[in-house]
Amino acid sequence: MAGRRAKRKKNKIDINVAVVVLVLLAILLMILIYTKSGSIGATLSPMLGGIMGFIKYIIPIGMFLIAIYMTHNDKEYLIHKLIQYAIFLVCIAAMLTIFQIGKGNLNIADREFTQILEDSYYLGEKDIGRWSYWISGCCSFN
């Protein structure tokens, strides 16, 4: 009986530490991405922009919300929220990709896959349109 209580208490402490670390990481990412401050922010923000485009601004908010959901004891609830978050990011990426290809910012006709990825990364890195260019390059390969 005492062993079971000790295990539950240790598990509760581990979850609390994970929540605090995730909240601190989310706040740090918000500062680095939104303000591009310091050498890390100046490097991290364009890199994430090249890979994810506009979604880089949603990631810290999602991390913060996941930390809040981790305080619930229901693991199934947390798993459902993580799946919803991932589906949400994929849907935004797909919607913005369709918009940018239709707008003509990303040309995919008769091009090599590597060219599409390079152009997508470059546009995302420069925050041109702030959309999911690299993801769009991966999704738009003919």
C-alpha positions as CSV (number, residue, x, y, z in Angstrom):
1,M,0.0,0.0,0.0
2,A,2.8,2.4,0.9
3,G,4.7,1.5,-2.3
4,R,1.7,2.3,-4.4
5,R,1.3,5.8,-2.8
6,A,5.0,6.5,-3.3
7,K,4.8,5.6,-6.9
8,R,1.7,7.8,-7.5
9,K,3.4,10.7,-5.7
10,K,6.6,10.3,-7.8
11,N,4.4,10.1,-11.0
12,K,2.7,13.3,-9.9
13,I,6.0,15.0,-9.3
14,D,7.3,13.9,-12.8
15,I,4.2,15.3,-14.4
16,N,4.5,18.6,-12.6
17,V,8.2,18.9,-13.6
18,A,7.2,18.1,-17.2
19,V,4.5,20.8,-17.2
20,V,6.9,23.4,-15.8
21,V,9.6,22.6,-18.3
22,L,7.0,22.6,-21.2
23,V,5.6,26.0,-20.1
24,L,9.2,27.5,-19.8
25,L,10.1,26.1,-23.2
26,A,6.9,27.5,-24.8
27,I,7.6,31.0,-23.3
28,L,11.2,30.8,-24.5
29,L,10.1,29.8,-28.0
30,M,7.6,32.6,-28.0
31,I,10.3,35.1,-27.2
32,L,12.8,33.7,-29.7
33,I,10.3,33.3,-32.6
34,Y,8.2,36.4,-32.2
35,T,11.0,38.9,-31.5
36,K,13.9,37.2,-33.2
37,S,16.0,38.3,-30.3
38,G,19.6,37.3,-29.8
39,S,21.7,35.0,-32.0
40,I,19.5,32.0,-31.2
41,G,16.3,33.8,-32.2
42,A,17.9,35.3,-35.3
43,T,18.9,31.8,-36.4
44,L,15.9,29.8,-35.1
45,S,13.1,32.0,-36.5
46,P,14.2,31.9,-40.2
47,M,15.0,28.2,-39.9
48,L,11.6,27.4,-38.6
49,G,10.1,29.7,-41.1
50,G,11.8,27.9,-43.9
51,I,10.6,24.5,-42.6
52,M,7.1,25.3,-41.4
53,G,6.3,28.9,-42.5
54,F,3.4,30.5,-40.7
55,I,3.0,27.4,-38.4
56,K,6.1,28.4,-36.5
57,Y,4.0,31.1,-34.8
58,I,1.4,28.5,-33.6
59,I,3.8,26.0,-32.2
60,P,4.6,27.8,-28.9
61,I,0.9,28.5,-28.3
62,G,0.2,24.8,-28.8
63,M,3.0,23.8,-26.5
64,F,1.6,26.0,-23.8
65,L,-1.9,24.5,-24.2
66,I,-0.5,21.0,-24.2
67,A,1.2,21.8,-20.9
68,I,-2.1,22.9,-19.5
69,Y,-3.8,19.7,-20.7
70,M,-1.1,17.6,-19.1
71,T,-2.4,18.7,-15.7
72,H,-5.4,16.5,-16.3
73,N,-4.9,12.9,-15.0
74,D,-6.7,11.5,-18.1
75,K,-4.0,10.3,-20.5
76,E,-6.6,9.4,-23.2
77,Y,-7.8,13.0,-23.1
78,L,-4.2,14.3,-23.6
79,I,-3.7,11.9,-26.5
80,H,-6.9,13.1,-28.1
81,K,-5.8,16.8,-27.7
82,L,-2.3,16.0,-29.2
83,I,-4.0,14.3,-32.2
84,Q,-6.3,17.3,-32.6
85,Y,-3.4,19.7,-32.5
86,A,-1.5,17.7,-35.2
87,I,-4.5,17.5,-37.4
88,F,-5.1,21.3,-36.9
89,L,-1.5,22.0,-38.0
90,V,-1.7,19.8,-41.1
91,C,-5.0,21.4,-42.1
92,I,-3.6,24.9,-41.8
93,A,-0.5,23.9,-43.8
94,A,-2.7,22.3,-46.6
95,M,-5.0,25.3,-46.7
96,L,-2.2,27.8,-46.9
97,T,-0.3,25.7,-49.5
98,I,-3.3,25.6,-51.8
99,F,-3.7,29.4,-51.4
100,Q,0.0,30.1,-52.2
101,I,0.1,27.8,-55.2
102,G,-3.1,29.3,-56.5
103,K,-1.7,32.8,-55.9
104,G,1.4,31.9,-58.0
105,N,4.0,32.4,-55.2
106,L,5.1,28.8,-55.6
107,N,5.5,27.4,-59.0
108,I,5.4,23.6,-59.1
109,A,4.8,22.9,-62.8
110,D,7.6,20.9,-64.6
111,R,10.1,21.2,-61.8
112,E,12.3,18.8,-59.9
113,F,11.4,18.0,-56.4
114,T,14.6,19.4,-55.0
115,Q,14.0,22.7,-56.8
116,I,10.5,22.9,-55.2
117,L,11.9,22.2,-51.8
118,E,14.7,24.8,-52.2
119,D,12.3,27.5,-53.4
120,S,9.9,26.6,-50.6
121,Y,12.5,26.8,-47.9
122,Y,13.9,30.1,-49.3
123,L,10.4,31.8,-49.4
124,G,9.6,30.5,-45.9
125,E,12.9,31.6,-44.5
126,K,12.4,35.2,-45.8
127,D,8.8,35.3,-44.4
128,I,7.5,36.1,-47.9
129,G,3.8,35.5,-47.4
130,R,4.5,33.7,-44.2
131,W,3.0,30.4,-45.3
132,S,4.0,26.8,-45.1
133,Y,6.4,26.7,-48.1
134,W,8.6,23.8,-47.2
135,I,5.6,21.7,-46.2
136,S,3.9,22.8,-49.4
137,G,6.9,21.7,-51.4
138,C,6.7,18.3,-49.9
139,C,3.0,18.0,-50.5
140,S,3.0,19.4,-54.0
141,F,5.4,17.0,-55.7
142,N,3.8,15.6,-58.8
